[in-house]
Amino acid sequence: MALGTWFLKKVCQKMNFIIDKSKYFIVTPENSSYYITDDGSLLFNGLSGDYSVLLGGDWRLDLVVDSDTGLCTHVQSYLPALSPTVICLNLPQFISGDLFFISEEKMIPGEGCHYNSFKNSVFWDDKKRILCFGDPMMHGDSVEFAKKTIATLNNNELVNIFMVLDELSVKEFPFQRLITET
């Protein structure tokens, strides 16, 4: 997790998200992927950002944004804090493009805010290796903004993020105990 982001108290005001189909800003390397650290943090080794949008008013899901452009670069999470509901998930139809976070407040590098209009729930499909944050039943415009990371917007509000984690070992997941018991 980005250092210091878990204690943010600021709630983003007058903000939304937009999709840019041009993929003008983002160049996701083919070798970029998710990995899990020894403490159970789910991190991404692709593009980096310097501003955190904590989704659902929680510190466990961090949407990383470039403070200069508003470009959403990736998602990171602290997996041991998750209690996912195990269900069958289907990815939405999506385009490849860029996702931008737009805020009337200046984004200062190293800071961030809470995005409380996001539903604070987690779902896992063990067979398909898909992790979903938010409401998986919400529909809208979906974009793959980072490798194997798909966000859905409904009226410019972020409603879910799907992450395909098929490259990770089953043994790496800190919540594997929950999955095998259900």
N, C-alpha and C positions, 0 to 999 in steps of 0.2 A: 504494500500500500504506500501511497505517497506519504512521506513523513509529515506529520502535523495536520493532515486533512481530517482525521477522525473527530477532532474536537471543534470543528467549525460550527458556529451558531448562526451565521448569516443565512437568511432564506432569500433565494433569488426572487426579485420582484420584476414584474413586467418582462418576462422572458419567453422565448419560444424557440423552436427548432425549425430549420428548413433543410430541404434536400436540394442538392445541386447535381444534376445528371451528368455534368461535363467531366467530372473527375479531374478537374484542372489542377487542384492543389495537391491531391494525395497521390503518392507513388508508394504502394505497399509492396515491399520486396517479397519475392517468391519464397524466401526462406523465413519470413516472419511467421511466428506462431505463438500459441499460448504455452506456458510452462508453469509448474508449481514449485514454489520454494520449500525449504525445509520446514518453515513455520506454517505452511498451508496457504500461502498467498498465491492467488492465480494472477499471473502477470503476462504481459505481451511484449515480445522483443522486436516490435516494428517501430513505427513512428513514435516520437515522444511528444508530450505536451507539458504545460506548466501551470494548468489551472484545473481544479477538481470540481465537478458537479456531482454531489452526493445524492444519489437517486432514492426516492422514497423516504427522505428524512433520516436515512440510516448511513452509517459510516462503512458498511460492509460492501457497498457497490459504488464504485468510483468511475464516472465517465470522465476521461482525461481529455482536456481541450487545450488548443493553442491559444494563449491569451491575446495574441496580436490579431489573429484572423477569425477566431471562433470555431475553427475546424476541430471536430471531434476526431481524435486520433485512435483511441482504443478504450477498452474497459478493463478494469482490474477489480479483484474482489478478495476478501479474506474468507476462504471456504470453511474453516472450522466454525465460523459463526452462523453458517447457513443451516436451516432445517427445511430442506426442500420437500415438496409434495411430489411423489413419484407418479407420473402420468405419461400417457402416450402423447407426444408432441409432434406437430407438423410445422415445418417452416412455411412462412407466408411466401407468396410470389414476391420477388424483389428485383430491383435493378442494382447495378453497381454504380456507385456515385459517392459524393461527399455529403456528410452530415455536419451542419453548422449549428452552434448554440449562439443565440442572439439575446443579448441582455442590454437593458438601458444603463445598467451600472458598468463602470469600467472594470474589466477583468485584469487583476494585478497578478503577475507571475508569483507562484508559490502559495496563492490563496485559493479560495473557492467558496461554494455556497451549497445549500441544500435545495433540492428540487422536490418539493413536497407533493406536487400533483401526480407523481408517479406512484402506482400501487405497490406497496411494500410486500411483495410475495415472490417466492422462488419455486420453480418447478424443474424436475429432472426426468429425462427419458433415458434410462440406462441402456436400452437396446440401440437407440439411435445416437446416444452420446450427446444429447442436446440439453443445455442448461438455459432456462428462460427466466428472466427477471421481469416483473410487472405482470400484466394480464395477458396470457397467451390467447385468449378468445377475442381480444380487441383487434379490429381490422383497420386498415388505412393504407397509406403509402409506405412501402418498405424499401429500405436501401441497405446493401452490404457496404458499409463504410470502412471496415477493416477486414482483414482476412478472416472468413468464417464468423463474422459478427454482423448481425442484421438488426436494424432498428426499425420500429414501426411508429409512424406519426399519424395522429388523428387530429385534424384541425390545428396543425402545427404544435401539438402537444405530444411528447414522447410517452407511448403507452406500453411498450415492451422492448426488450432486447433479447435476441436469441444468439447463443454462442454454441457453435458446433465444436466439440472438444474430442473428436475422434482420434486425434494424434496422441492423446495423453493415456498413460497406463492406468488401468482400473485401480491399481494399488496406490496410486498417487492421491486419490480423492479422500480428503479427511471425513467426508460424510458417507463413505462407502458402507459403514455399519448400518446406517438408516436404510440404505437401498437393499441390502441383503436381508434385512429383517421384514420388509414389507412384501 
